[in-house]
Amino acid sequence: PYTYRFIAPESSGSSTVLARATDNGGLTGEAQVTFSFLNAVGTPPTVNLIAPAPNTTVTPGSSVPLIASALDADGTVASVQFYARGVPVGAPDTTSPYQATFSPQTPGTYAIEAVATDDRGNMTTSNVVTLTAAFQAPTISITSPSTATTARATPNIPLTVSATAVGG
């Protein structure tokens, strides 16, 4: 899915959003939604994504801990929901430290973020961290014969090779 964060004006009102997709043949499709929004009540919470570190690379299928800190100056943090590519990761966490586990199943780049919601329904989105899931190239070495070894020119010179692949 594609994700876009709509930034509402500071006053109550409504907005209509139109999304348009065009395929490589030039055909288009559209979807539209109209929604209302209210002024924030009090001060929205603050949220900071602590883990993973920016530009982390992992092997597809591995578990990645997601950790965020969140505070609310005039109330309490009700929950923190983590997202990967705009899709929720697990259920909202209601206790600090706020955490979840994400396992990217396919190679690619993932935008990771957290959304904190306070006891009045105000929401704030964290900083975005980029996570990359990629397979690593296999490692290989020739263990026998060693470099600079002299061997007789016979049809069967034994070679010993060691190879390791991670995740692929």
PADOGU-738857 format. One record per residue: residue number from 1; residue in one letter; x, y, z of N, C-alpha, C in turn; chain. Coordinates in steps of 0.05 Angstrom, whole numbers. Example, Ala and Ser with C-alpha at 12.3 -4.5 7.8 and 13.67 -1.06 7.14 Angstrom:
BEGIN
<dodo seq="1" type="A" n_u="264" n_v="-114" n_w="156" ca_u="246" ca_v="-90" ca_w="156" c_u="264" c_v="-66" c_w="156" mol="A"/>
<dodo seq="2" type="S" n_u="257" n_v="-45" n_w="142" ca_u="273" ca_v="-21" ca_w="143" c_u="258" c_v="1" c_w="157" mol="A"/>
This chain:
BEGIN
<dodo seq="1" type="P" n_u="17" n_v="-24" n_w="0" ca_u="0" ca_v="0" ca_w="0" c_u="17" c_v="25" c_w="0" mol="A"/>
<dodo seq="2" type="Y" n_u="6" n_v="47" n_w="-10" ca_u="19" ca_v="73" ca_w="-9" c_u="8" c_v="88" c_w="14" mol="A"/>
<dodo seq="3" type="T" n_u="25" n_v="103" n_w="28" ca_u="17" ca_v="118" ca_w="51" c_u="24" c_v="148" c_w="48" mol="A"/>
<dodo seq="4" type="Y" n_u="5" n_v="165" n_w="55" ca_u="10" ca_v="193" ca_w="55" c_u="-1" c_v="204" c_w="81" mol="A"/>
<dodo seq="5" type="R" n_u="14" n_v="220" n_w="95" ca_u="4" ca_v="232" ca_w="120" c_u="-7" c_v="259" c_w="114" mol="A"/>
<dodo seq="6" type="F" n_u="-34" n_v="261" n_w="119" ca_u="-48" ca_v="287" ca_w="115" c_u="-43" c_v="304" c_w="140" mol="A"/>
<dodo seq="7" type="I" n_u="-34" n_v="328" n_w="136" ca_u="-29" ca_v="346" ca_w="158" c_u="-53" c_v="366" c_w="159" mol="A"/>
<dodo seq="8" type="A" n_u="-69" n_v="363" n_w="180" ca_u="-93" ca_v="379" ca_w="182" c_u="-86" c_v="407" c_w="190" mol="A"/>
<dodo seq="9" type="P" n_u="-103" n_v="427" n_w="181" ca_u="-99" ca_v="454" ca_w="190" c_u="-103" c_v="456" c_w="220" mol="A"/>
<dodo seq="10" type="E" n_u="-96" n_v="479" n_w="232" ca_u="-98" ca_v="482" ca_w="261" c_u="-127" c_v="487" c_w="271" mol="A"/>
<dodo seq="11" type="S" n_u="-145" n_v="491" n_w="253" ca_u="-173" ca_v="495" ca_w="261" c_u="-191" c_v="473" c_w="251" mol="A"/>
<dodo seq="12" type="S" n_u="-213" n_v="469" n_w="264" ca_u="-232" ca_v="448" ca_w="256" c_u="-242" c_v="453" c_w="228" mol="A"/>
<dodo seq="13" type="G" n_u="-250" n_v="431" n_w="215" ca_u="-261" ca_v="434" ca_w="188" c_u="-264" c_v="407" c_w="175" mol="A"/>
<dodo seq="14" type="S" n_u="-265" n_v="407" n_w="148" ca_u="-266" ca_v="382" ca_w="133" c_u="-249" c_v="385" c_w="108" mol="A"/>
<dodo seq="15" type="S" n_u="-242" n_v="363" n_w="98" ca_u="-225" ca_v="362" ca_w="73" c_u="-234" c_v="339" c_w="56" mol="A"/>
<dodo seq="16" type="T" n_u="-230" n_v="342" n_w="30" ca_u="-235" ca_v="320" ca_w="11" c_u="-208" c_v="313" c_w="-1" mol="A"/>
<dodo seq="17" type="V" n_u="-202" n_v="288" n_w="-1" ca_u="-177" ca_v="278" ca_w="-12" c_u="-183" c_v="260" c_w="-36" mol="A"/>
<dodo seq="18" type="L" n_u="-169" n_v="265" n_w="-58" ca_u="-172" ca_v="249" ca_w="-82" c_u="-146" c_v="235" c_w="-87" mol="A"/>
<dodo seq="19" type="A" n_u="-147" n_v="209" n_w="-91" ca_u="-123" ca_v="193" ca_w="-98" c_u="-127" c_v="182" c_w="-126" mol="A"/>
<dodo seq="20" type="R" n_u="-106" n_v="184" n_w="-142" ca_u="-107" ca_v="175" ca_w="-170" c_u="-84" c_v="157" c_w="-175" mol="A"/>
<dodo seq="21" type="A" n_u="-89" n_v="134" n_w="-188" ca_u="-68" ca_v="115" ca_w="-196" c_u="-68" c_v="112" c_w="-226" mol="A"/>
<dodo seq="22" type="T" n_u="-44" n_v="112" n_w="-238" ca_u="-42" ca_v="109" ca_w="-267" c_u="-23" c_v="85" c_w="-272" mol="A"/>
<dodo seq="23" type="D" n_u="-33" n_v="66" n_w="-288" ca_u="-15" ca_v="43" ca_w="-294" c_u="3" c_v="49" c_w="-317" mol="A"/>
<dodo seq="24" type="N" n_u="21" n_v="30" n_w="-324" ca_u="40" ca_v="35" ca_w="-345" c_u="28" c_v="36" c_w="-373" mol="A"/>
<dodo seq="25" type="G" n_u="2" n_v="29" n_w="-375" ca_u="-12" ca_v="32" ca_w="-401" c_u="-28" c_v="58" c_w="-403" mol="A"/>
<dodo seq="26" type="G" n_u="-26" n_v="74" n_w="-382" ca_u="-40" ca_v="100" ca_w="-383" c_u="-68" c_v="100" c_w="-372" mol="A"/>
<dodo seq="27" type="L" n_u="-78" n_v="77" n_w="-363" ca_u="-105" ca_v="75" ca_w="-351" c_u="-104" c_v="86" c_w="-322" mol="A"/>
<dodo seq="28" type="T" n_u="-125" n_v="100" n_w="-314" ca_u="-126" ca_v="111" ca_w="-287" c_u="-150" c_v="102" c_w="-272" mol="A"/>
<dodo seq="29" type="G" n_u="-147" n_v="102" n_w="-246" ca_u="-169" ca_v="97" ca_w="-227" c_u="-168" c_v="118" c_w="-206" mol="A"/>
<dodo seq="30" type="E" n_u="-191" n_v="125" n_w="-194" ca_u="-192" ca_v="146" ca_w="-174" c_u="-209" c_v="136" c_w="-150" mol="A"/>
<dodo seq="31" type="A" n_u="-202" n_v="147" n_w="-127" ca_u="-218" ca_v="143" ca_w="-102" c_u="-218" c_v="169" c_w="-87" mol="A"/>
<dodo seq="32" type="Q" n_u="-240" n_v="175" n_w="-74" ca_u="-243" ca_v="200" ca_w="-60" c_u="-256" c_v="196" c_w="-33" mol="A"/>
<dodo seq="33" type="V" n_u="-247" n_v="212" n_w="-13" ca_u="-258" ca_v="210" ca_w="14" c_u="-260" c_v="239" c_w="25" mol="A"/>
<dodo seq="34" type="T" n_u="-282" n_v="244" n_w="39" ca_u="-285" ca_v="270" ca_w="53" c_u="-287" c_v="263" c_w="83" mol="A"/>
<dodo seq="35" type="F" n_u="-271" n_v="278" n_w="99" ca_u="-271" ca_v="273" ca_w="127" c_u="-270" c_v="299" c_w="143" mol="A"/>
<dodo seq="36" type="S" n_u="-278" n_v="298" n_w="167" ca_u="-278" ca_v="321" ca_w="185" c_u="-256" c_v="318" c_w="206" mol="A"/>
<dodo seq="37" type="F" n_u="-246" n_v="340" n_w="216" ca_u="-226" ca_v="338" ca_w="237" c_u="-231" c_v="360" c_w="257" mol="A"/>
<dodo seq="38" type="L" n_u="-223" n_v="355" n_w="282" ca_u="-228" ca_v="373" ca_w="304" c_u="-201" c_v="384" c_w="314" mol="A"/>
<dodo seq="39" type="N" n_u="-203" n_v="407" n_w="327" ca_u="-179" ca_v="418" ca_w="340" c_u="-169" c_v="399" c_w="361" mol="A"/>
<dodo seq="40" type="A" n_u="-142" n_v="399" n_w="365" ca_u="-131" ca_v="383" ca_w="387" c_u="-141" c_v="393" c_w="413" mol="A"/>
<dodo seq="41" type="V" n_u="-145" n_v="375" n_w="432" ca_u="-153" ca_v="382" ca_w="459" c_u="-129" c_v="381" c_w="476" mol="A"/>
<dodo seq="42" type="G" n_u="-119" n_v="403" n_w="486" ca_u="-94" ca_v="403" ca_w="501" c_u="-70" c_v="400" c_w="483" mol="A"/>
<dodo seq="43" type="T" n_u="-49" n_v="390" n_w="494" ca_u="-24" ca_v="386" ca_w="479" c_u="-21" c_v="357" c_w="469" mol="A"/>
<dodo seq="44" type="P" n_u="-17" n_v="353" n_w="443" ca_u="-13" ca_v="326" ca_w="434" c_u="12" c_v="313" c_w="446" mol="A"/>
<dodo seq="45" type="P" n_u="14" n_v="287" n_w="447" ca_u="37" ca_v="274" ca_w="458" c_u="62" c_v="277" c_w="440" mol="A"/>
<dodo seq="46" type="T" n_u="85" n_v="271" n_w="451" ca_u="109" ca_v="270" ca_w="435" c_u="117" c_v="240" c_w="433" mol="A"/>
<dodo seq="47" type="V" n_u="129" n_v="233" n_w="411" ca_u="138" ca_v="205" ca_w="407" c_u="164" c_v="205" c_w="391" mol="A"/>
<dodo seq="48" type="N" n_u="182" n_v="187" n_w="400" ca_u="208" ca_v="185" ca_w="387" c_u="214" c_v="155" c_w="382" mol="A"/>
<dodo seq="49" type="L" n_u="220" n_v="148" n_w="357" ca_u="227" ca_v="121" ca_w="351" c_u="256" c_v="116" c_w="359" mol="A"/>
<dodo seq="50" type="I" n_u="261" n_v="98" n_w="377" ca_u="288" ca_v="93" ca_w="387" c_u="302" c_v="70" c_w="372" mol="A"/>
<dodo seq="51" type="A" n_u="287" n_v="49" n_w="366" ca_u="298" ca_v="26" ca_w="351" c_u="278" c_v="17" c_w="331" mol="A"/>
<dodo seq="52" type="P" n_u="287" n_v="10" n_w="307" ca_u="315" ca_v="4" ca_w="300" c_u="331" c_v="30" c_w="294" mol="A"/>
<dodo seq="53" type="A" n_u="357" n_v="28" n_w="293" ca_u="374" ca_v="51" ca_w="286" c_u="369" c_v="58" c_w="257" mol="A"/>
<dodo seq="54" type="P" n_u="373" n_v="83" n_w="249" ca_u="369" ca_v="90" ca_w="221" c_u="388" c_v="74" c_w="203" mol="A"/>
<dodo seq="55" type="N" n_u="377" n_v="67" n_w="180" ca_u="391" ca_v="53" ca_w="158" c_u="402" c_v="25" c_w="167" mol="A"/>
<dodo seq="56" type="T" n_u="386" n_v="11" n_w="184" ca_u="393" ca_v="-16" ca_w="192" c_u="387" c_v="-35" c_w="169" mol="A"/>
<dodo seq="57" type="T" n_u="404" n_v="-55" n_w="165" ca_u="399" ca_v="-75" ca_w="145" c_u="397" c_v="-102" c_w="159" mol="A"/>
<dodo seq="58" type="V" n_u="376" n_v="-118" n_w="153" ca_u="372" ca_v="-144" ca_w="165" c_u="366" c_v="-164" c_w="143" mol="A"/>
<dodo seq="59" type="T" n_u="367" n_v="-189" n_w="150" ca_u="360" ca_v="-211" ca_w="131" c_u="330" c_v="-215" c_w="132" mol="A"/>
<dodo seq="60" type="P" n_u="317" n_v="-218" n_w="109" ca_u="288" ca_v="-223" ca_w="109" c_u="281" c_v="-246" c_w="126" mol="A"/>
<dodo seq="61" type="G" n_u="259" n_v="-244" n_w="142" ca_u="250" ca_v="-264" ca_w="160" c_u="261" c_v="-261" c_w="188" mol="A"/>
<dodo seq="62" type="S" n_u="281" n_v="-243" n_w="192" ca_u="292" ca_v="-240" ca_w="219" c_u="273" c_v="-221" c_w="235" mol="A"/>
<dodo seq="63" type="S" n_u="276" n_v="-223" n_w="261" ca_u="259" ca_v="-207" ca_w="280" c_u="274" c_v="-181" c_w="286" mol="A"/>
<dodo seq="64" type="V" n_u="260" n_v="-159" n_w="284" ca_u="271" ca_v="-132" ca_w="289" c_u="255" c_v="-120" c_w="312" mol="A"/>
<dodo seq="65" type="P" n_u="268" n_v="-113" n_w="334" ca_u="254" ca_v="-100" ca_w="356" c_u="248" c_v="-71" c_w="348" mol="A"/>
<dodo seq="66" type="L" n_u="223" n_v="-62" n_w="353" ca_u="215" ca_v="-34" ca_w="350" c_u="210" c_v="-23" c_w="377" mol="A"/>
<dodo seq="67" type="I" n_u="223" n_v="0" n_w="383" ca_u="220" ca_v="12" ca_w="410" c_u="216" c_v="42" c_w="406" mol="A"/>
<dodo seq="68" type="A" n_u="197" n_v="53" n_w="422" ca_u="192" ca_v="82" ca_w="421" c_u="189" c_v="93" c_w="449" mol="A"/>
<dodo seq="69" type="S" n_u="195" n_v="118" n_w="452" ca_u="189" ca_v="132" ca_w="477" c_u="167" c_v="152" c_w="471" mol="A"/>
<dodo seq="70" type="A" n_u="149" n_v="156" n_w="490" ca_u="126" ca_v="175" ca_w="486" c_u="119" c_v="188" c_w="512" mol="A"/>
<dodo seq="71" type="L" n_u="113" n_v="214" n_w="510" ca_u="106" ca_v="229" ca_w="534" c_u="82" c_v="247" c_w="527" mol="A"/>
<dodo seq="72" type="D" n_u="66" n_v="254" n_w="548" ca_u="44" ca_v="273" ca_w="544" c_u="45" c_v="293" c_w="567" mol="A"/>
<dodo seq="73" type="A" n_u="49" n_v="318" n_w="560" ca_u="54" ca_v="339" ca_w="580" c_u="29" c_v="345" c_w="597" mol="A"/>
<dodo seq="74" type="D" n_u="5" n_v="341" n_w="586" ca_u="-19" ca_v="349" ca_w="601" c_u="-39" c_v="325" c_w="604" mol="A"/>
<dodo seq="75" type="G" n_u="-28" n_v="302" n_w="604" ca_u="-45" ca_v="278" ca_w="607" c_u="-29" c_v="253" c_w="607" mol="A"/>
<dodo seq="76" type="T" n_u="-39" n_v="232" n_w="595" ca_u="-24" ca_v="207" ca_w="594" c_u="-24" c_v="196" c_w="565" mol="A"/>
<dodo seq="77" type="V" n_u="-4" n_v="180" n_w="559" ca_u="-2" ca_v="167" ca_w="533" c_u="-20" c_v="142" c_w="535" mol="A"/>
<dodo seq="78" type="A" n_u="-40" n_v="140" n_w="518" ca_u="-58" ca_v="118" ca_w="518" c_u="-47" c_v="93" c_w="504" mol="A"/>
<dodo seq="79" type="S" n_u="-33" n_v="99" n_w="481" ca_u="-21" ca_v="76" ca_w="466" c_u="-1" c_v="86" c_w="446" mol="A"/>
<dodo seq="80" type="V" n_u="16" n_v="68" n_w="437" ca_u="34" ca_v="73" ca_w="414" c_u="30" c_v="50" c_w="395" mol="A"/>
<dodo seq="81" type="Q" n_u="25" n_v="57" n_w="369" ca_u="22" ca_v="37" ca_w="348" c_u="46" c_v="40" c_w="329" mol="A"/>
<dodo seq="82" type="F" n_u="59" n_v="18" n_w="322" ca_u="81" ca_v="18" ca_w="304" c_u="71" c_v="12" c_w="276" mol="A"/>
<dodo seq="83" type="Y" n_u="85" n_v="23" n_w="255" ca_u="77" ca_v="18" ca_w="227" c_u="102" c_v="12" c_w="211" mol="A"/>
<dodo seq="84" type="A" n_u="99" n_v="-6" n_w="191" ca_u="120" ca_v="-12" ca_w="172" c_u="106" c_v="-8" c_w="144" mol="A"/>
<dodo seq="85" type="R" n_u="116" n_v="10" n_w="128" ca_u="104" ca_v="17" ca_w="102" c_u="75" c_v="24" c_w="105" mol="A"/>
<dodo seq="86" type="G" n_u="68" n_v="37" n_w="127" ca_u="40" ca_v="46" ca_w="132" c_u="21" c_v="25" c_w="142" mol="A"/>
<dodo seq="87" type="V" n_u="31" n_v="0" n_w="146" ca_u="14" ca_v="-22" ca_w="156" c_u="20" c_v="-26" c_w="185" mol="A"/>
<dodo seq="88" type="P" n_u="-1" n_v="-29" n_w="202" ca_u="4" ca_v="-33" ca_w="231" c_u="21" c_v="-58" c_w="236" mol="A"/>
<dodo seq="89" type="V" n_u="39" n_v="-56" n_w="256" ca_u="55" ca_v="-78" ca_w="265" c_u="44" c_v="-86" c_w="292" mol="A"/>
<dodo seq="90" type="G" n_u="31" n_v="-109" n_w="294" ca_u="20" ca_v="-118" ca_w="320" c_u="-3" c_v="-100" c_w="329" mol="A"/>
<dodo seq="91" type="A" n_u="-9" n_v="-103" n_w="355" ca_u="-30" ca_v="-87" ca_w="367" c_u="-17" c_v="-62" c_w="380" mol="A"/>
<dodo seq="92" type="P" n_u="-33" n_v="-41" n_w="385" ca_u="-22" ca_v="-18" ca_w="399" c_u="-12" c_v="-26" c_w="427" mol="A"/>
<dodo seq="93" type="D" n_u="11" n_v="-15" n_w="435" ca_u="23" ca_v="-21" ca_w="461" c_u="14" c_v="1" c_w="480" mol="A"/>
<dodo seq="94" type="T" n_u="4" n_v="-7" n_w="503" ca_u="-8" ca_v="12" ca_w="522" c_u="10" c_v="16" c_w="547" mol="A"/>
<dodo seq="95" type="T" n_u="34" n_v="3" n_w="547" ca_u="51" ca_v="7" ca_w="570" c_u="80" c_v="14" c_w="561" mol="A"/>
<dodo seq="96" type="S" n_u="92" n_v="32" n_w="576" ca_u="120" ca_v="40" ca_w="570" c_u="139" c_v="19" c_w="583" mol="A"/>
<dodo seq="97" type="P" n_u="160" n_v="12" n_w="570" ca_u="170" ca_v="21" ca_w="544" c_u="153" c_v="10" c_w="522" mol="A"/>
<dodo seq="98" type="Y" n_u="147" n_v="26" n_w="502" ca_u="129" ca_v="18" ca_w="480" c_u="146" c_v="2" c_w="460" mol="A"/>
<dodo seq="99" type="Q" n_u="137" n_v="-22" n_w="454" ca_u="153" ca_v="-39" ca_w="436" c_u="136" c_v="-59" c_w="421" mol="A"/>
<dodo seq="100" type="A" n_u="147" n_v="-68" n_w="399" ca_u="135" ca_v="-89" ca_w="382" c_u="158" c_v="-103" c_w="368" mol="A"/>
<dodo seq="101" type="T" n_u="151" n_v="-124" n_w="354" ca_u="171" ca_v="-139" ca_w="338" c_u="161" c_v="-140" c_w="309" mol="A"/>
<dodo seq="102" type="F" n_u="179" n_v="-133" n_w="290" ca_u="172" ca_v="-134" ca_w="262" c_u="191" c_v="-153" c_w="248" mol="A"/>
<dodo seq="103" type="S" n_u="179" n_v="-169" n_w="230" ca_u="195" ca_v="-189" ca_w="214" c_u="190" c_v="-184" c_w="185" mol="A"/>
<dodo seq="104" type="P" n_u="207" n_v="-169" n_w="171" ca_u="204" ca_v="-165" ca_w="142" c_u="207" c_v="-191" c_w="127" mol="A"/>
<dodo seq="105" type="Q" n_u="187" n_v="-199" n_w="112" ca_u="187" ca_v="-225" ca_w="99" c_u="200" c_v="-224" c_w="71" mol="A"/>
<dodo seq="106" type="T" n_u="200" n_v="-201" n_w="59" ca_u="211" ca_v="-199" ca_w="32" c_u="233" c_v="-177" c_w="31" mol="A"/>
<dodo seq="107" type="P" n_u="252" n_v="-181" n_w="13" ca_u="273" ca_v="-160" ca_w="10" c_u="260" c_v="-133" c_w="2" mol="A"/>
<dodo seq="108" type="G" n_u="272" n_v="-112" n_w="12" ca_u="262" ca_v="-85" ca_w="5" c_u="268" c_v="-65" c_w="26" mol="A"/>
<dodo seq="109" type="T" n_u="258" n_v="-41" n_w="22" ca_u="261" ca_v="-19" ca_w="41" c_u="235" c_v="-15" c_w="56" mol="A"/>
<dodo seq="110" type="Y" n_u="237" n_v="-11" n_w="82" ca_u="213" ca_v="-8" ca_w="98" c_u="216" c_v="19" c_w="114" mol="A"/>
<dodo seq="111" type="A" n_u="195" n_v="36" n_w="112" ca_u="194" ca_v="60" ca_w="129" c_u="180" c_v="52" c_w="155" mol="A"/>
<dodo seq="112" type="I" n_u="194" n_v="55" n_w="177" ca_u="184" ca_v="47" ca_w="204" c_u="177" c_v="73" c_w="219" mol="A"/>
<dodo seq="113" type="E" n_u="153" n_v="74" n_w="231" ca_u="146" ca_v="97" ca_w="247" c_u="127" c_v="88" c_w="269" mol="A"/>
<dodo seq="114" type="A" n_u="123" n_v="106" n_w="289" ca_u="105" ca_v="101" ca_w="311" c_u="86" c_v="124" c_w="314" mol="A"/>
<dodo seq="115" type="V" n_u="61" n_v="118" n_w="322" ca_u="41" ca_v="138" ca_w="327" c_u="32" c_v="136" c_w="356" mol="A"/>
<dodo seq="116" type="A" n_u="35" n_v="158" n_w="371" ca_u="27" ca_v="159" ca_w="398" c_u="-1" c_v="172" c_w="400" mol="A"/>
<dodo seq="117" type="T" n_u="-18" n_v="161" n_w="416" ca_u="-45" ca_v="172" ca_w="421" c_u="-47" c_v="177" c_w="451" mol="A"/>
<dodo seq="118" type="D" n_u="-57" n_v="201" n_w="458" ca_u="-60" ca_v="208" ca_w="486" c_u="-88" c_v="202" c_w="496" mol="A"/>
<dodo seq="119" type="D" n_u="-93" n_v="208" n_w="522" ca_u="-119" ca_v="202" ca_w="534" c_u="-142" c_v="219" c_w="524" mol="A"/>
<dodo seq="120" type="R" n_u="-135" n_v="240" n_w="507" ca_u="-156" ca_v="257" ca_w="496" c_u="-160" c_v="251" c_w="466" mol="A"/>
<dodo seq="121" type="G" n_u="-146" n_v="231" n_w="455" ca_u="-149" ca_v="224" ca_w="427" c_u="-130" c_v="239" c_w="408" mol="A"/>
<dodo seq="122" type="N" n_u="-113" n_v="256" n_w="419" ca_u="-93" ca_v="270" ca_w="402" c_u="-72" c_v="250" c_w="393" mol="A"/>
<dodo seq="123" type="M" n_u="-62" n_v="253" n_w="369" ca_u="-43" ca_v="234" ca_w="357" c_u="-19" c_v="249" c_w="347" mol="A"/>
<dodo seq="124" type="T" n_u="5" n_v="237" n_w="349" ca_u="29" ca_v="248" ca_w="338" c_u="45" c_v="226" c_w="326" mol="A"/>
<dodo seq="125" type="T" n_u="57" n_v="231" n_w="303" ca_u="74" ca_v="211" ca_w="289" c_u="103" c_v="217" c_w="294" mol="A"/>
<dodo seq="126" type="S" n_u="118" n_v="195" n_w="298" ca_u="147" ca_v="197" ca_w="304" c_u="163" c_v="204" c_w="280" mol="A"/>
<dodo seq="127" type="N" n_u="189" n_v="205" n_w="284" ca_u="208" ca_v="206" ca_w="263" c_u="206" c_v="180" c_w="247" mol="A"/>
<dodo seq="128" type="V" n_u="214" n_v="180" n_w="222" ca_u="213" ca_v="156" ca_w="205" c_u="242" c_v="144" c_w="204" mol="A"/>
<dodo seq="129" type="V" n_u="244" n_v="118" n_w="208" ca_u="269" ca_v="104" ca_w="206" c_u="268" c_v="85" c_w="182" mol="A"/>
<dodo seq="130" type="T" n_u="289" n_v="85" n_w="166" ca_u="289" ca_v="67" ca_w="143" c_u="303" c_v="41" c_w="150" mol="A"/>
<dodo seq="131" type="L" n_u="290" n_v="19" n_w="145" ca_u="300" ca_v="-8" ca_w="150" c_u="302" c_v="-22" c_w="123" mol="A"/>
<dodo seq="132" type="T" n_u="324" n_v="-36" n_w="118" ca_u="327" ca_v="-50" ca_w="93" c_u="329" c_v="-80" c_w="99" mol="A"/>
<dodo seq="133" type="A" n_u="313" n_v="-96" n_w="85" ca_u="315" ca_v="-125" ca_w="87" c_u="329" c_v="-135" c_w="61" mol="A"/>
<dodo seq="134" type="A" n_u="352" n_v="-148" n_w="64" ca_u="367" ca_v="-157" ca_w="41" c_u="382" c_v="-183" c_w="47" mol="A"/>
<dodo seq="135" type="F" n_u="384" n_v="-200" n_w="28" ca_u="401" ca_v="-224" ca_w="31" c_u="430" c_v="-216" c_w="27" mol="A"/>
<dodo seq="136" type="Q" n_u="447" n_v="-229" n_w="42" ca_u="476" ca_v="-223" ca_w="39" c_u="488" c_v="-242" c_w="19" mol="A"/>
<dodo seq="137" type="A" n_u="509" n_v="-233" n_w="5" ca_u="523" ca_v="-250" ca_w="-13" c_u="537" c_v="-273" c_w="2" mol="A"/>
<dodo seq="138" type="P" n_u="537" n_v="-297" n_w="-9" ca_u="551" ca_v="-319" ca_w="5" c_u="581" c_v="-314" c_w="7" mol="A"/>
<dodo seq="139" type="T" n_u="593" n_v="-325" n_w="28" ca_u="622" ca_v="-323" ca_w="30" c_u="633" c_v="-350" c_w="22" mol="A"/>
<dodo seq="140" type="I" n_u="656" n_v="-350" n_w="9" ca_u="669" ca_v="-374" ca_w="-1" c_u="699" c_v="-371" c_w="1" mol="A"/>
<dodo seq="141" type="S" n_u="712" n_v="-394" n_w="7" ca_u="741" ca_v="-394" ca_w="9" c_u="751" c_v="-422" c_w="0" mol="A"/>
<dodo seq="142" type="I" n_u="774" n_v="-422" n_w="-12" ca_u="787" ca_v="-447" ca_w="-19" c_u="807" c_v="-453" c_w="3" mol="A"/>
<dodo seq="143" type="T" n_u="803" n_v="-476" n_w="17" ca_u="819" ca_v="-482" ca_w="40" c_u="842" c_v="-501" c_w="33" mol="A"/>
<dodo seq="144" type="S" n_u="840" n_v="-515" n_w="10" ca_u="862" ca_v="-533" ca_w="2" c_u="860" c_v="-537" c_w="-28" mol="A"/>
<dodo seq="145" type="P" n_u="881" n_v="-535" n_w="-43" ca_u="908" ca_v="-529" ca_w="-34" c_u="911" c_v="-499" c_w="-26" mol="A"/>
<dodo seq="146" type="S" n_u="930" n_v="-493" n_w="-10" ca_u="935" ca_v="-465" ca_w="-2" c_u="950" c_v="-450" c_w="-24" mol="A"/>
<dodo seq="147" type="T" n_u="950" n_v="-424" n_w="-22" ca_u="963" ca_v="-407" ca_w="-41" c_u="993" c_v="-415" c_w="-42" mol="A"/>
<dodo seq="148" type="A" n_u="1004" n_v="-415" n_w="-66" ca_u="1033" ca_v="-420" ca_w="-71" c_u="1040" c_v="-450" c_w="-67" mol="A"/>
<dodo seq="149" type="T" n_u="1019" n_v="-467" n_w="-66" ca_u="1025" ca_v="-496" ca_w="-65" c_u="1032" c_v="-506" c_w="-92" mol="A"/>
<dodo seq="150" type="T" n_u="1051" n_v="-525" n_w="-94" ca_u="1058" ca_v="-537" ca_w="-119" c_u="1046" c_v="-565" c_w="-120" mol="A"/>
<dodo seq="151" type="A" n_u="1032" n_v="-571" n_w="-142" ca_u="1020" ca_v="-597" ca_w="-145" c_u="1029" c_v="-610" c_w="-171" mol="A"/>
<dodo seq="152" type="R" n_u="1029" n_v="-636" n_w="-171" ca_u="1036" ca_v="-651" ca_w="-196" c_u="1013" c_v="-648" c_w="-215" mol="A"/>
<dodo seq="153" type="A" n_u="1019" n_v="-646" n_w="-240" ca_u="999" ca_v="-643" ca_w="-262" c_u="987" c_v="-670" c_w="-267" mol="A"/>
<dodo seq="154" type="T" n_u="968" n_v="-677" n_w="-250" ca_u="954" ca_v="-702" ca_w="-253" c_u="924" c_v="-695" c_w="-257" mol="A"/>
<dodo seq="155" type="P" n_u="908" n_v="-714" n_w="-268" ca_u="880" ca_v="-708" ca_w="-273" c_u="864" c_v="-702" c_w="-249" mol="A"/>
<dodo seq="156" type="N" n_u="872" n_v="-710" n_w="-225" ca_u="855" ca_v="-707" ca_w="-201" c_u="869" c_v="-693" c_w="-179" mol="A"/>
<dodo seq="157" type="I" n_u="869" n_v="-666" n_w="-180" ca_u="880" ca_v="-650" ca_w="-158" c_u="857" c_v="-643" c_w="-140" mol="A"/>
<dodo seq="158" type="P" n_u="857" n_v="-652" n_w="-115" ca_u="835" ca_v="-647" ca_w="-97" c_u="833" c_v="-618" c_w="-88" mol="A"/>
<dodo seq="159" type="L" n_u="810" n_v="-607" n_w="-89" ca_u="804" ca_v="-580" ca_w="-79" c_u="785" c_v="-582" c_w="-56" mol="A"/>
<dodo seq="160" type="T" n_u="789" n_v="-566" n_w="-35" ca_u="771" ca_v="-564" ca_w="-13" c_u="760" c_v="-536" c_w="-11" mol="A"/>
<dodo seq="161" type="V" n_u="734" n_v="-532" n_w="-12" ca_u="721" ca_v="-506" ca_w="-13" c_u="702" c_v="-504" c_w="10" mol="A"/>
<dodo seq="162" type="S" n_u="701" n_v="-481" n_w="23" ca_u="682" ca_v="-475" ca_w="44" c_u="664" c_v="-453" c_w="35" mol="A"/>
<dodo seq="163" type="A" n_u="638" n_v="-456" n_w="38" ca_u="619" ca_v="-435" ca_w="30" c_u="597" c_v="-433" c_w="51" mol="A"/>
<dodo seq="164" type="T" n_u="588" n_v="-408" n_w="56" ca_u="567" ca_v="-403" ca_w="75" c_u="547" c_v="-382" c_w="63" mol="A"/>
<dodo seq="165" type="A" n_u="522" n_v="-388" n_w="65" ca_u="502" ca_v="-369" ca_w="56" c_u="483" c_v="-362" c_w="79" mol="A"/>
<dodo seq="166" type="V" n_u="477" n_v="-337" n_w="83" ca_u="459" ca_v="-328" ca_w="105" c_u="432" c_v="-320" c_w="92" mol="A"/>
<dodo seq="167" type="G" n_u="412" n_v="-336" n_w="98" ca_u="385" ca_v="-328" ca_w="90" c_u="378" c_v="-333" c_w="61" mol="A"/>
<dodo seq="168" type="G" n_u="395" n_v="-341" n_w="45" ca_u="389" ca_v="-344" ca_w="16" c_u="392" c_v="-372" c_w="6" mol="A"/>
